[in-house]
Amino acid sequence: MSSSDTDLYSQAIHMYQQMDAEQQKLMMHLMEVVMVDTVSNVFGVIDGSSSLNDSDMEATVLLDDVDTEGELQESFIGYLQEEDLYP
């Protein structure tokens, strides 16, 4: 990690520590939403339900020789909703 990365993280930590409890809660919620959206998008790309911009590549995931047909992304979101974890 470069020193500029370290400085950036140090600044972000300092900014977070300066927030009041409500602002910290909002920031953590925003980070959860970003993480869930990112993982969901990655699952969508690798299971073929989403595509990459400006790419002709199509991914297919086979589980026991069966195409998942978009099931990874759908299962991920469904699990979060069932467990009341969806931000």
N, C-alpha and C positions, 0 to 999 in steps of 0.2 A: 504494500500500500504506500502510495506516495505521500509526501508531507502535505501536499495540497488536499488530498483526501482526508488525512488526519485532521487538518484544520477545519474542513467542512463538517466532519462528524462532531468535532469539539464545539463548533458554533451551533450546530443543531441541538446538541445535548444542553448547552448553555441556554438556548432559546426555550427549550422545553422546560427546564428548571425554573425559568422566570415566569412561566404561565401559572395562573391560578388553577385550582383543582378542576373546575368546569372546562377550562380551555384544554387542560391535559387530557381529560376524558374525551373531548371532541377530537383532538389530534389522534389519540389512540384508535378511536372509532374510524376515522378517515384512513388510517394505516391498515386497519382490518379490511375495509372495503377495497382498498387498492390491492392487497394481497389476494383476496378472494377473486377479484376480477382478473388478476394476472394468472392465477392458477387455472381458473375457468377457461380463459382464453388459450392457454397452453394446451389444456386437455382438448379444447375444441379444434385446435390446429392438428394435434397428433391423431385425433380420432376421425378427422375429416369433416366435422360439422361446421368448422370455420376455415376460412382460407387466409393466406398471407396476401397482403397488398402487393400488386405488381409481380405476382409469382404464378407460374403455371404448375408448380409442384402440388401434388395431391398426396397426402399421407393416408395410410391405411394401417390400422392396428388390428392384428388378429390375435384372439385369445383361443387357444385350442383349435386353431384353423378356422375360427368363426370371426367374421368382420364385426367389429364393435358398432359400426354404423352410428356414430355420434353418441354412443352410450356413456363414454367416460365423462364428458362434460355434464350430461344430464344426470348421471348418477352422483357426481360430486355436488351439484347444486341441490339435488333431492336429499342427499344425506345431510347437508347443512340445514336445510329447512326442517327435516324430520327431527333433528337433534336440537332445534332452535338455536343454531349457531350462526345462521345467516345474518350478517351485520345490517 
